[in-house]
Amino acid sequence: MISMFGKGNCFDNAMVETFFKTLKSELVWRTAFQTRAETIAALARYIDGFYNPRCHHSALGFTSPVQFERGIAHQTALH
C-alpha cells in the first residue's frame, strides 16, 4: 500500500488495519474454509452484504460506507 502521509506517520494505515482486524475476528478466525473459491465467496458476502452496507464508521460520520458513497454521489450530482 502506498503511504498517503509520508514515512513515520502512525495513523497512515489505521483504518485499513482496523478493517482487517474486524474481518479476521468476525469471519476468518471463526470459519474453516475448504476451498479457495469458498473463501473468496465468503469474503465477498461479508464485505458486500454486511460490512459495507451495515457497519457504521466514525471516520465516515457514523454512516456505512454505502451510505457515505451515496451522499458523496448525491453532492457531486448537485454541482
BELJO-V493834 format. One record per residue. N is the residue number from 0. BURIAL is # if it has 9 or more other C-alpha atoms within 8 Angstrom, else .. Layout:
n=N burial=BURIAL
n=N burial=BURIAL
This chain:
n=0 burial=.
n=1 burial=.
n=2 burial=.
n=3 burial=.
n=4 burial=.
n=5 burial=.
n=6 burial=.
n=7 burial=.
n=8 burial=.
n=9 burial=.
n=10 burial=.
n=11 burial=#
n=12 burial=.
n=13 burial=.
n=14 burial=.
n=15 burial=.
n=16 burial=.
n=17 burial=.
n=18 burial=.
n=19 burial=.
n=20 burial=.
n=21 burial=.
n=22 burial=#
n=23 burial=#
n=24 burial=#
n=25 burial=.
n=26 burial=#
n=27 burial=#
n=28 burial=.
n=29 burial=.
n=30 burial=.
n=31 burial=.
n=32 burial=.
n=33 burial=.
n=34 burial=.
n=35 burial=.
n=36 burial=.
n=37 burial=#
n=38 burial=#
n=39 burial=.
n=40 burial=.
n=41 burial=.
n=42 burial=.
n=43 burial=#
n=44 burial=#
n=45 burial=#
n=46 burial=#
n=47 burial=#
n=48 burial=#
n=49 burial=#
n=50 burial=#
n=51 burial=#
n=52 burial=#
n=53 burial=.
n=54 burial=#
n=55 burial=#
n=56 burial=#
n=57 burial=.
n=58 burial=.
n=59 burial=#
n=60 burial=.
n=61 burial=.
n=62 burial=#
n=63 burial=#
n=64 burial=#
n=65 burial=.
n=66 burial=#
n=67 burial=#
n=68 burial=.
n=69 burial=.
n=70 burial=.
n=71 burial=.
n=72 burial=.
n=73 burial=.
n=74 burial=.
n=75 burial=.
n=76 burial=.
n=77 burial=.
n=78 burial=.
